[in-house]
Amino acid sequence: MRMYQGLKPEQAAVVQRAADLSRELFAKRAEQHDRTGKFPLENYADLHKAGLLGLTVPKEYGGVGADWVTFALTMLEIAKGCSATALTFNMHAVILDFIAQLGTEEQKRRWFGEVIDRGKLFSSITSEPQASFRHKFVLSTTFAPVEGGFLLSGVKHFGSLGEHASFHFVTALIEGTTTATEGQQSALVPAGSTGISVDRNWDAVGMRATSSDTIKYDKCFVRREDCLGGIAALSTIDITGFALGYSAIYLGIGEAAFDYVLEYAKTQSFGLPEPLSHHPSTQRSLGEMAIAIRAARALLREAAQVKMQGDRRETALAINESKCMSADVGFTVTDRAIRLAGGRGILRKYPLERWHRDAMCGPVMAPANDRCLETAGRILCGLEGKTLEFV
Ligand SMILES: Cc1cc2nc3c(=O)[nH]c(=O)nc-3n(C[C@H](O)[C@H](O)[C@H](O)COP(=O)(O)OP(=O)(O)OC[C@H]3O[C@@H](n4cnc5c(N)ncnc54)[C@H](O)[C@@H]3O)c2cc1C
């Protein structure tokens, strides 16, 4: 592992466990998952077996209780082996953090038990076809109050984990309200509930094995005890875990491409007397990629540390900067790596083009890089700046 100086033994052990799984198992399966678009269920079985499924579950509930630095570096290592596993695991891990922040004691015991004892997965089902996170997000999905709970109706898209999640974290507006302050409610909905249908329509250029499908809720009954937090509770907690995870993941993809092309440069000569690594143009290209990666790593580590200190404004600033940089670095390094490798770089039997396709998702994933820049700029100008906002 590169640049992991300064980690405590406990942090390093978790990151190393994830890195070993990723290198020895996930990396070997990644090409097949990408090609078939099949969700990486066996990677999740391995994460559960290794005791990592509860990465963000507090220790007192049987989880790893990872701090944010450990979380970020663990995500980065998983992404180096399998982008789709890392991206979907980020959703799961961050929702578990939301439960830790908002859940009642009974809910924490119940839902954390599902993860630790039964290996269940949680998805984050928020995006909707008629809205954008670029500005303020307007929810169309509704909770109609009925005895004992609500009837959930609406359409969500980009629902990573698709039919493989056991619980959907869904946010909607209580019928009759129009703003988050008035009526935004979140709930953990069991995936098998009547009225839920998953349209297996995910067919994207990258992150192909994430099953980020469209999910429809047709008067799906949600029990009151499955609501997480009260009205607008989501707007009161720190939700930057998502963007921190994306930062780690897209940087991890860039690093995987860099490690690969470095080895390639050291070993391939294409009939020349010396391998590519002996040519100044190759050295320069590698040097530029390495600088970008080192800088993005430093920013990622700093952002995770800032988040641990708890200042929301500073956290939003550091994480938006880091997410933007990592997504750009992931994209440009995978592109540079293909150019350095030459024509072979675009062949599907090699991993570089896959990493580049996966990295394409980074800059557009909410918070999209444009939004990250605007948020960082707002905070620097002394204005209010949030990672994501709801109307
Ligand atoms: C691989 C992948 C997995 C995902 N998984 C999940 C998931 O599990 N759960 C989930 O809820 N979501 C998920 N998402 C969706 C993601 O969070 C976003 O909702 C999605 O990428 C759409 O982005 P957007 O909401 O920012 O809007 P976009 O659809 O990207 O917006 C469209 C365009 O309009 C522009 N625009 C919109 N408003 C403004 C404005 N006010 N000013 C200027 N320009 C504007 C945007 O910049 C953009 O160019 C996933 C996305 C990807 C790529």
The ligand as an SDF file (V2000), in Angstrom:
LIG
                    3D

 53 58  0  0  0  0  0  0  0  0999 V2000
  -22.8260    5.3830  -11.2370 C   0  0  0  0  0  0  0  0  0  0  0  0
  -23.8570    6.1920  -10.5290 C   0  0  0  0  0  0  0  0  0  0  0  0
  -24.5050    5.6470   -9.4320 C   0  0  0  0  0  0  0  0  0  0  0  0
  -25.4860    6.3890   -8.7590 C   0  0  0  0  0  0  0  0  0  0  0  0
  -26.1010    5.8380   -7.6780 N   0  0  0  0  0  0  0  0  0  0  0  0
  -27.0680    6.5250   -7.0320 C   0  0  0  0  0  0  0  0  0  0  0  0
  -27.7580    5.9530   -5.9080 C   0  0  0  0  0  0  0  0  0  0  0  0
  -27.4740    4.8440   -5.4700 O   0  0  0  0  0  0  0  0  0  0  0  0
  -28.7540    6.6760   -5.3420 N   0  0  0  0  0  0  0  0  0  0  0  0
  -29.1100    7.9030   -5.7980 C   0  0  0  0  0  0  0  0  0  0  0  0
  -30.0210    8.4870   -5.2210 O   0  0  0  0  0  0  0  0  0  0  0  0
  -28.4830    8.4790   -6.8530 N   0  0  0  0  0  0  0  0  0  0  0  0
  -27.4680    7.8140   -7.4610 C   0  0  0  0  0  0  0  0  0  0  0  0
  -26.8250    8.3870   -8.5470 N   0  0  0  0  0  0  0  0  0  0  0  0
  -27.3820    9.6060   -9.1220 C   0  0  0  0  0  0  0  0  0  0  0  0
  -26.6750   10.8570   -8.7790 C   0  0  0  0  0  0  0  0  0  0  0  0
  -26.6800   11.0800   -7.3920 O   0  0  0  0  0  0  0  0  0  0  0  0
  -27.3630   11.9980   -9.5140 C   0  0  0  0  0  0  0  0  0  0  0  0
  -28.6930   12.1280   -9.1280 O   0  0  0  0  0  0  0  0  0  0  0  0
  -27.3240   11.8150  -11.0010 C   0  0  0  0  0  0  0  0  0  0  0  0
  -25.9960   11.6070  -11.3990 O   0  0  0  0  0  0  0  0  0  0  0  0
  -27.9130   13.0310  -11.6800 C   0  0  0  0  0  0  0  0  0  0  0  0
  -27.1570   14.1420  -11.3520 O   0  0  0  0  0  0  0  0  0  0  0  0
  -27.8180   15.5060  -10.9300 P   0  0  0  0  0  0  0  0  0  0  0  0
  -28.8990   15.1910   -9.9590 O   0  0  0  0  0  0  0  0  0  0  0  0
  -26.7570   16.3800  -10.4390 O   0  0  0  0  0  0  0  0  0  0  0  0
  -28.5080   16.1030  -12.1780 O   0  0  0  0  0  0  0  0  0  0  0  0
  -28.1220   16.0140  -13.6760 P   0  0  0  0  0  0  0  0  0  0  0  0
  -29.1440   15.0820  -14.2500 O   0  0  0  0  0  0  0  0  0  0  0  0
  -26.6950   15.6560  -13.8880 O   0  0  0  0  0  0  0  0  0  0  0  0
  -28.4150   17.4650  -14.2020 O   0  0  0  0  0  0  0  0  0  0  0  0
  -28.5620   17.6390  -15.5890 C   0  0  0  0  0  0  0  0  0  0  0  0
  -27.7880   18.8110  -16.0450 C   0  0  0  0  0  0  0  0  0  0  0  0
  -28.4570   19.9910  -15.6250 O   0  0  0  0  0  0  0  0  0  0  0  0
  -27.5410   20.8710  -15.0630 C   0  0  0  0  0  0  0  0  0  0  0  0
  -28.2110   21.6880  -14.0630 N   0  0  0  0  0  0  0  0  0  0  0  0
  -29.2180   21.3070  -13.2630 C   0  0  0  0  0  0  0  0  0  0  0  0
  -29.5670   22.3180  -12.4600 N   0  0  0  0  0  0  0  0  0  0  0  0
  -28.7560   23.3590  -12.7670 C   0  0  0  0  0  0  0  0  0  0  0  0
  -28.6340   24.6910  -12.2930 C   0  0  0  0  0  0  0  0  0  0  0  0
  -29.4130   25.1550  -11.3500 N   0  0  0  0  0  0  0  0  0  0  0  0
  -27.6700   25.4670  -12.8330 N   0  0  0  0  0  0  0  0  0  0  0  0
  -26.8880   25.0120  -13.8320 C   0  0  0  0  0  0  0  0  0  0  0  0
  -26.9710   23.7710  -14.3150 N   0  0  0  0  0  0  0  0  0  0  0  0
  -27.8940   22.9580  -13.8020 C   0  0  0  0  0  0  0  0  0  0  0  0
  -26.4730   19.9420  -14.4530 C   0  0  0  0  0  0  0  0  0  0  0  0
  -25.2500   20.6190  -14.2620 O   0  0  0  0  0  0  0  0  0  0  0  0
  -26.3720   18.8780  -15.5240 C   0  0  0  0  0  0  0  0  0  0  0  0
  -25.5070   19.3410  -16.5360 O   0  0  0  0  0  0  0  0  0  0  0  0
  -25.8220    7.6870   -9.2170 C   0  0  0  0  0  0  0  0  0  0  0  0
  -25.1480    8.2400  -10.3080 C   0  0  0  0  0  0  0  0  0  0  0  0
  -24.1810    7.5130  -10.9680 C   0  0  0  0  0  0  0  0  0  0  0  0
  -23.4780    8.1400  -12.1250 C   0  0  0  0  0  0  0  0  0  0  0  0
  1  2  1  0
  2  3  1  0
  2 52  2  0
  3  4  2  0
  4  5  1  0
  4 50  1  0
  5  6  2  0
  6  7  1  0
  6 13  1  0
  7  8  2  0
  7  9  1  0
  9 10  1  0
 10 11  2  0
 10 12  1  0
 12 13  2  0
 13 14  1  0
 14 15  1  0
 14 50  1  0
 15 16  1  0
 16 17  1  0
 16 18  1  0
 18 19  1  0
 18 20  1  0
 20 21  1  0
 20 22  1  0
 22 23  1  0
 23 24  1  0
 24 25  2  0
 24 26  1  0
 24 27  1  0
 27 28  1  0
 28 29  2  0
 28 30  1  0
 28 31  1  0
 31 32  1  0
 32 33  1  0
 33 34  1  0
 33 48  1  0
 34 35  1  0
 35 36  1  0
 35 46  1  0
 36 37  1  0
 36 45  1  0
 37 38  2  0
 38 39  1  0
 39 40  1  0
 39 45  2  0
 40 41  1  0
 40 42  2  0
 42 43  1  0
 43 44  2  0
 44 45  1  0
 46 47  1  0
 46 48  1  0
 48 49  1  0
 50 51  2  0
 51 52  1  0
 52 53  1  0
M  END
$$$$
